[in-house]
Amino acid sequence: MKKSQVVANIVIVAMFICLIALTFTNIATTQVSGDTRVVYSGNTNSKNVCFMINVYEGNENIKAMLDIMDLYNVKTTFFVGGCWAVNNLSLIKEIYARGHEIGNHGFYHRDQDTLDFDANVQEIRLCHEVLSKNLGIEMTLFAPPSGAYDVTTVDAAESLNYKTIMWTHDTIDWRDKDSNIIFKRATKDLSGGDLVLMHPTKQTVDAFANILAFAINNDYTPTTVSDCLAE
């Protein structure tokens, strides 16, 4: 075989390998970004919206948020970290007693897209066991810490009968501690079925009543994630 033919064959093989690699990369990306098991919004035909709250800190602000929701007769979903719940059992019991839905937010707030299947399962299961034992509930909604998930995370959640919940709008209130910005991010382009991510920060509390009033005055019903998912 001529040297030129050998080189040509090597080039063809290299291109073929690259094509295969790109194909599998695209498949992997599609599985994560287009996984229909991951929920980013609820029933868009409804007028329900959820201002859901992820909790690993902010104890000093939670009761104020609960009082504001009582004032507006609103219930929401708190996605609770297991290690936080262990150290704040009285507060998590109060959240639940005041009629709010409790979701799973992992145990140690780890980026679950960096974990293998067993470690993903452990994070979700440990949180489940703490809350199930202390509240007597069987949760079915899981919000990955930092929104970090991959196919393995979703598979692990599903194996434990959990739906993986993301968000439609993120207030980024943990970073941008400005009540006006939080209000704008929570209410801009609000639509039926929207899931709006929040945290128990002081600035979120400052904006919270206005956010709820805006939703209600525009004929939306602030409620739980489960209510938003209902057909």
C-alpha positions as a printed NumPy array, in Angstrom:
array([[  0.   ,   0.   ,   0.   ],
       [  1.308,   3.418,  -0.934],
       [  2.226,   5.86 ,   1.803],
       [ -0.392,   8.306,   0.553],
       [ -3.093,   5.665,   0.86 ],
       [ -2.025,   4.857,   4.44 ],
       [ -2.24 ,   8.513,   5.386],
       [ -5.656,   8.807,   3.744],
       [ -6.918,   5.767,   5.638],
       [ -5.629,   7.18 ,   8.92 ],
       [ -7.425,  10.457,   8.233],
       [-10.667,   8.631,   7.434],
       [-10.45 ,   6.547,  10.615],
       [ -9.7  ,   9.658,  12.696],
       [-12.706,  11.479,  11.209],
       [-14.905,   8.463,  11.91 ],
       [-13.777,   8.346,  15.552],
       [-14.448,  12.082,  15.935],
       [-17.901,  11.647,  14.421],
       [-18.73 ,   8.877,  16.886],
       [-17.438,  10.96 ,  19.798],
       [-19.514,  13.957,  18.745],
       [-22.58 ,  11.78 ,  18.35 ],
       [-22.299,  10.368,  21.856],
       [-21.55 ,  13.81 ,  23.277],
       [-24.74 ,  15.161,  21.699],
       [-26.728,  12.228,  23.039],
       [-25.426,  12.831,  26.56 ],
       [-26.238,  16.54 ,  26.332],
       [-29.743,  15.791,  25.103],
       [-30.328,  13.348,  27.941],
       [-29.549,  16.058,  30.488],
       [-31.045,  19.199,  28.96 ],
       [-33.988,  17.483,  27.294],
       [-34.856,  14.859,  29.902],
       [-38.645,  14.979,  30.06 ],
       [-38.545,  13.6  ,  33.592],
       [-37.116,  16.901,  34.863],
       [-39.782,  19.474,  35.734],
       [-39.185,  23.152,  34.979],
       [-42.798,  24.33 ,  35.162],
       [-46.23 ,  23.11 ,  36.088],
       [-49.544,  23.086,  34.254],
       [-49.383,  26.081,  31.918],
       [-53.16 ,  25.963,  31.437],
       [-53.755,  26.785,  35.091],
       [-53.414,  30.03 ,  37.027],
       [-51.349,  28.375,  39.749],
       [-47.813,  29.561,  40.442],
       [-45.357,  28.498,  43.124],
       [-42.862,  30.684,  44.949],
       [-40.903,  27.709,  46.19 ],
       [-38.258,  28.052,  48.884],
       [-34.991,  26.114,  49.143],
       [-33.705,  25.92 ,  52.716],
       [-30.243,  25.181,  54.067],
       [-29.912,  28.381,  56.097],
       [-31.782,  31.584,  56.847],
       [-33.519,  30.332,  59.991],
       [-33.993,  33.876,  61.266],
       [-36.16 ,  34.783,  58.257],
       [-38.394,  31.747,  57.905],
       [-41.02 ,  32.65 ,  60.496],
       [-41.462,  36.069,  58.896],
       [-42.086,  34.356,  55.54 ],
       [-44.586,  32.021,  57.189],
       [-46.421,  34.968,  58.744],
       [-46.625,  36.763,  55.392],
       [-48.053,  33.662,  53.736],
       [-50.599,  33.3  ,  56.536],
       [-51.625,  36.913,  55.936],
       [-52.279,  36.174,  52.252],
       [-53.643,  32.663,  52.893],
       [-50.886,  31.153,  50.736],
       [-49.175,  27.773,  50.916],
       [-45.92 ,  26.888,  49.204],
       [-43.281,  24.163,  48.965],
       [-40.159,  24.222,  51.107],
       [-37.33 ,  22.082,  49.729],
       [-35.399,  21.246,  52.863],
       [-31.821,  20.054,  53.296],
       [-31.502,  17.029,  55.539],
       [-28.54 ,  18.271,  57.59 ],
       [-30.383,  21.559,  58.16 ],
       [-33.524,  19.723,  59.245],
       [-31.58 ,  17.637,  61.801],
       [-30.459,  20.853,  63.514],
       [-33.803,  22.647,  63.179],
       [-36.468,  20.06 ,  63.901],
       [-38.781,  22.456,  65.725],
       [-38.724,  24.897,  62.81 ],
       [-39.327,  22.258,  60.13 ],
       [-42.207,  20.93 ,  62.22 ],
       [-43.679,  24.434,  62.386],
       [-43.378,  24.858,  58.614],
       [-45.24 ,  21.599,  58.087],
       [-47.819,  22.3  ,  60.814],
       [-48.673,  25.593,  59.123],
       [-49.768,  23.669,  56.045],
       [-46.814,  23.894,  53.689],
       [-45.543,  21.156,  51.422],
       [-42.114,  19.702,  52.198],
       [-39.722,  18.602,  49.466],
       [-36.329,  16.905,  49.457],
       [-33.207,  19.041,  48.882],
       [-30.545,  16.416,  49.502],
       [-28.674,  15.964,  52.762],
       [-25.323,  17.768,  52.548],
       [-26.04 ,  20.232,  49.689],
       [-23.625,  18.492,  47.345],
       [-23.458,  19.052,  43.585],
       [-25.209,  15.847,  42.638],
       [-24.009,  15.902,  39.052],
       [-20.548,  15.059,  40.432],
       [-21.794,  11.941,  42.261],
       [-22.249,   8.372,  41.079],
       [-25.593,   6.598,  41.283],
       [-25.134,   5.219,  44.814],
       [-23.978,   8.57 ,  46.204],
       [-26.958,  10.31 ,  44.575],
       [-29.288,   7.787,  46.146],
       [-27.657,   8.247,  49.544],
       [-28.048,  12.039,  49.468],
       [-31.739,  11.792,  48.636],
       [-32.474,   8.853,  50.919],
       [-30.809,  10.352,  54.   ],
       [-32.874,  13.516,  53.674],
       [-36.008,  11.465,  53.106],
       [-35.418,   9.377,  56.216],
       [-34.925,  12.397,  58.48 ],
       [-38.077,  14.151,  57.324],
       [-40.168,  10.999,  57.112],
       [-39.216,  10.04 ,  60.663],
       [-39.902,  13.459,  62.155],
       [-42.915,  14.55 ,  60.11 ],
       [-44.479,  11.226,  59.191],
       [-44.568,  12.07 ,  55.483],
       [-43.421,  10.401,  52.281],
       [-42.014,  13.123,  50.037],
       [-42.012,  12.771,  46.244],
       [-40.402,  16.023,  45.029],
       [-36.628,  16.487,  44.84 ],
       [-34.848,  19.768,  44.055],
       [-31.135,  19.226,  43.322],
       [-28.898,  21.588,  45.331],
       [-27.598,  24.42 ,  43.141],
       [-29.672,  22.959,  40.298],
       [-26.783,  20.551,  39.661],
       [-28.024,  17.309,  38.149],
       [-27.299,  14.839,  35.385],
       [-28.942,  11.702,  34.056],
       [-27.575,   9.688,  36.975],
       [-29.188,  12.104,  39.431],
       [-32.564,  11.812,  37.731],
       [-32.262,   8.018,  37.596],
       [-31.419,   7.903,  41.301],
       [-34.334,  10.165,  42.214],
       [-36.7  ,   8.109,  40.101],
       [-35.529,   4.898,  41.779],
       [-36.725,   6.423,  45.069],
       [-40.078,   7.512,  43.572],
       [-39.056,  11.159,  43.316],
       [-39.683,  13.714,  40.589],
       [-36.753,  16.029,  39.901],
       [-37.862,  19.653,  40.205],
       [-36.028,  22.649,  38.747],
       [-37.478,  26.134,  38.239],
       [-38.98 ,  28.474,  35.662],
       [-37.567,  31.666,  37.185],
       [-34.664,  32.097,  39.607],
       [-34.636,  35.171,  41.851],
       [-30.934,  34.562,  42.657],
       [-31.752,  36.134,  46.023],
       [-28.907,  34.304,  47.772],
       [-26.438,  36.33 ,  45.681],
       [-28.146,  39.606,  44.813],
       [-29.419,  40.909,  48.123],
       [-31.678,  43.607,  46.725],
       [-35.415,  43.41 ,  47.383],
       [-36.288,  45.397,  44.239],
       [-34.304,  43.046,  42.015],
       [-35.834,  40.031,  43.747],
       [-39.337,  41.416,  43.174],
       [-38.649,  42.022,  39.484],
       [-37.203,  38.558,  38.92 ],
       [-40.088,  36.884,  40.749],
       [-42.819,  38.73 ,  38.863],
       [-41.442,  39.47 ,  35.382],
       [-43.296,  37.51 ,  32.686],
       [-45.098,  35.495,  35.369],
       [-47.297,  32.842,  33.805],
       [-49.522,  29.954,  34.882],
       [-47.569,  26.923,  36.087],
       [-44.408,  28.913,  36.827],
       [-42.07 ,  27.702,  39.559],
       [-40.171,  30.633,  41.072],
       [-37.079,  29.788,  43.118],
       [-36.45 ,  31.687,  46.346],
       [-34.472,  31.375,  49.583],
       [-35.152,  32.679,  53.101],
       [-33.04 ,  35.834,  52.913],
       [-33.878,  39.125,  54.617],
       [-34.267,  40.856,  51.245],
       [-36.635,  38.123,  50.053],
       [-38.756,  38.699,  53.142],
       [-38.768,  42.432,  52.381],
       [-40.063,  41.737,  48.852],
       [-42.308,  38.783,  49.655],
       [-45.575,  40.517,  50.493],
       [-45.383,  42.619,  47.325],
       [-44.604,  39.522,  45.251],
       [-47.626,  37.665,  46.603],
       [-49.854,  40.729,  46.188],
       [-48.706,  41.126,  42.582],
       [-49.518,  37.507,  41.781],
       [-52.919,  37.609,  43.449],
       [-53.849,  40.966,  41.901],
       [-53.052,  39.483,  38.486],
       [-55.392,  36.547,  39.111],
       [-52.702,  33.981,  39.885],
       [-52.949,  31.576,  42.794],
       [-49.686,  31.161,  44.708],
       [-49.62 ,  27.555,  45.881],
       [-47.48 ,  24.418,  46.18 ],
       [-45.403,  22.696,  43.52 ],
       [-47.784,  19.723,  43.598],
       [-50.762,  21.996,  42.939],
       [-48.877,  23.57 ,  40.031],
       [-48.204,  20.141,  38.549],
       [-51.831,  19.023,  38.791],
       [-53.724,  18.778,  35.516]])
